[in-house]
Each structure stands twice: as structure tokens, then as C-alpha cells.
Amino acid sequence: MNFFLESIQVFFLSLWYNIESFIHLLVPRKKKNIAGEVVLITGAGSGIGRLMAQEFAAHGTVLVLWDINQEGIKETARLAKNGGASRVHCFVCDCSNKNEVYRVADQVKREVGDVSILVNNAGIVTGKKFMDAPDSLIEKTMEVNTMAHFWTYKAFLPAMIANNHGHLVSIASSAGLIGVNGLADYCASKFAAVGFAESVGLELLATGKDGIKTTIVCPYFINTGMFDGCHTK
């Protein structure tokens, strides 16, 4: 019965969102002006993080790039500067390490200023069946995909609250909405990321901080290398 009701819900939501998208083809949405905003992107050394950095660069933002891969963020910085970014700052940071997140966050605040758009994008996937995944990899998945969001929010949200201005972006996954065979730990981490972002967004609204916007992105498989070898019907 639940499956039937959920299927009906998915059908009508899909219908509504397609109609909405068609309407906005004719009547474009008002675009948010982000020129001059300080945008921090975790996992900016490759994949979606690099693509977002290039997109933000075209809108006159100040970019703060985090990744554990120094060469990766250097290449992203080069592409962003070529794309029009006025200022790009690179920081090597292991987002799975709470103390390192706080340390690098303090460095960002000293050298760049308060972050006004935070994009939690860093993510990993073990790619193993649950019983085949080593405990260490499961723990690392939860630390990067979920717990890192807690620490970055703790680090950068206070300034947004003080100014009642900012935007929190969580790059989650469609695997954060439905269980997927072979992705037990990944799904768990993304379910948690979605729930966390939704809850904090509601907390902000409840306290009257309507100047801080929240966005949760749940992509399907994207051809950035992270899910090479995955197949779907």
C-alpha cells in the first residue's frame, strides 16, 4: 500500500515540476545577484565542485576552494580565474577531520572574510556491498558526506546569523531519498545530509532568520568519475 501511495506521489510531483519547468521556459525566474559574495566550495578539486567553481566565477564572486587534493584545487583555481573570478583562494583541508575544518575555517575568516555562500559538496563513495566494506571506509564516508556538514555550519553559520544574510547549499544525492543496492553506507550518509540541511533550514526560519537561504541538491548519477561502472535501468 505504501509503495502504491508513494508511486502516486512521485507521479504527481514529477508532473508538477515538469509543468513548473515549462512555465519558467516562458517566464524566466528572477536570478539572484551573487556578485561580491564569498563562496566556499568543499571538494572543489574535481567533479561537481570544479564545475560549480567555474559557474560561480562567471558571476563575480570571491571563491574559496577546499579540497584534500592540492593539485586539484590549483587547477580549479586556474580555470576559475580564466572564467572571470576576481579573487580565488585555495586551502587544503581534510573535511573528515573536525579539528582541521575548524582550523582552516579560522584561516579563511582571517585571510578572506566571512563566508556568505557555503556549498557542502565534498563526498566519497566506497562502491562496495555493505558486508564487503571495511569499517574504516564506512566511517570515512559518514565523516566526509555527513559530519563535515555539521562542522562547516558551526564554523560559518554564526556570521550569517549575525548579518541575517547567506546561503547554505548541500550537494546531497538522489541516493539520499531512496535506498540503492550496493550503496548502503553512501545512502545513509546522504539521507543524513538531507535531514540535517532541512532541519537547520527550518530552525533558521523559526528564529526569524529569513535572510539565510537553503538549497538541497539531489543529483542522479553524474559523469564526473565518482560513479564509473554504475549501471541503471
N, C-alpha and C positions, 0 to 999 in steps of 0.2 A: 504493500500500500504506500509506504514511504517513497519507494522508487517511482511509483506512478505519479505521486504528487510532486516530487522533485523534478521529474521529466516535464510535467506541465509547467512548472515554474520556470525551468530553463527555456522552454519553448516561448513563453510569453515575454520573458526578459530579452531573449535574442531578438524577437520581433520588435520590441520596443526600442532596443538600442540600434537596430538597423534603420528603423524609421527616423530616430533621432539623428543618426549619422547622415541620412539622406537630406533631412531638413537643413542640417548645417552645411551641406554642399551648396545649397542655395542661399542660405543666410549664415555667413561665417561667424564663428564665435568671436567675441571680443578677446583679443590677445592680451595677456598680462605683460606689462612692461618690466623687464628684469635688468635693464641697463644699470650698471653700477653695483648690482648685488654681489655679495661674496658667496660663491657657490663651492661647497666642499663635496667632492665625489669620492667615495671609498671604492676600492677595486678599479681604479682608473687606468691601470696599466695595460688593459686589453679589453676585448669584447664590448659589452654594452657600455661599460664605464668610459672607454675611449670614444665610442660613438657619441655618448651624451656630452663629453667634454668638447668635442668638435661642434656640436649643436649649440651648446651654451656660449662657446667662443664667438659665434656669429651674432650674438645679441649684446655684446659689450659688457660682459660680466668679468669679475675678477675670479679667476679659477684657483682652487686649492685642490691639488690632486694627491690622493693617498693610495699607496699600494705597497705590498711587500716586495715587489719586483722593481728595483731602481731603474733598470734599463727600460722597462716597460713604460714607466711614468715619464721618463725623459723623452721617449718617442711620442707619447701622447701630448706632452707639452709642446714639442716641436710642431706637431700637426695643429694644435690649438692656436699657437702664435701665428702660423700661416693662415689660419681661418679667421683671424681678426681679434683675438683676445688681447685686451690691453695689458693685463698682468696675469702671469701664471706662476704659481708657487708649488713646488714638489716636495713631498715629505714621505720618507719610507716609514711605513707603520704596519705592524702585525696586528690586525684588528681582532685577533683571537685573544690577545693579551690585554687585559683590562688596564694594568698599570702603564703599558705603552700607549694605549689610546689616550689616557689622561695626560701623560707626559707630552705627547705630540700635540694634543689639543691645546695645552697651555702654550706651547711654542707657536702654534698658529695664531692664537689670540694676541701674543706679544708682537709677532712679526708682521701679521696681516691685518688683524682686527676681528671683530665679531662676525661669525658666520651667519648669514641670513637665509641661505637655502642649503639644507643638508640633504644629500642624496645617499642613503644607505644602499649601496649596490654590491659591495664585496660579497662573494658567495663561492662555495665549493660544493662538489658532489663526489661521493665515494664511487658511485657506479657499481656497487656490489649488492647482492642479496643480503637481507638483514643478518642471517646467520653466518654469512661469509665475511661480513665487515668487521675488521678489528675494532676493539673498544676505543683505541686511540683515535681512529678516523671518525667514529661516531661522535666522540666528544669534540673533536675539531670542527665537525660540521655544525654542531649546535653552538659552539663558541663563535664561529665566523658568521653563520647565517642568522643567528638569533641574538645571542648575548651581546655581540658587538653593537647592536642597535640600542640596547639599554645604556651602554657606556657613552656612545656618541650623543644620545639625547641628554644624558646627565651633564655632559661637557658643554654642549652648545645651546640647549633649550633655555637656560636661565636668562641669557641676554635677549633672546627672542621674547620671552615673557615680559621682561622689563620694558622692552620697546613696543610690545604688542604688535610685532611685525616679524614675519618669517614664513618659511615654508619647509615642511618636513616631507620628504619623499622616500617611500620604502619600495625598493625593487624586490618584490616577492616572487611569486610564480603561480601559474595555474595549478601546480602541484601543492600549493598552499590552500587550495579549495576542494581538492578531491584526492583520495589516495591513489597511488600509482604503483603497479607491480615493479619491484626492484628498486624502489626509491623510498623505503620506509623512513630512514633517518632524514633524508632530504625533505620529504613531505612534512615530517614532524617539525623540522626547523622552520619551514615556510608557513605552515599553519600557525606556529607561534609568532612569527614575524607579522603576519596579517592581524592576528588577535591583539598583539601589542600595539601596533600602529593605530588600529581602530579605537582601542581603549584610551590611549593618550589623546587622540583627537577629540574624543567625547569629553575627557577631563578638561581640556582646554576650553571647549565650548561652555561647559558647565561653570567654569570660573570667569567667563566673560571675555576670554582672550580670542575674540573673533578675528583678530588681525593675523593670526598664525594659521596658515592653511595646511592641509594634509592631503597627500596623494598616495594611494597604494596601487602599484602597478603589478599585474599578474600575467606575465608573458607566457606564451606557449613555447615549444621548442624553437630556439633561435640559432641560426647557423653561425655561431661565434666560436665553435670548437669545444665548448663545455659539454655538449651532449652528442658528440660524434659517436656514431654507431647505434644511436637510438632509432627505433622504428615504431611507427604507429599506423593503425588502420585509417 
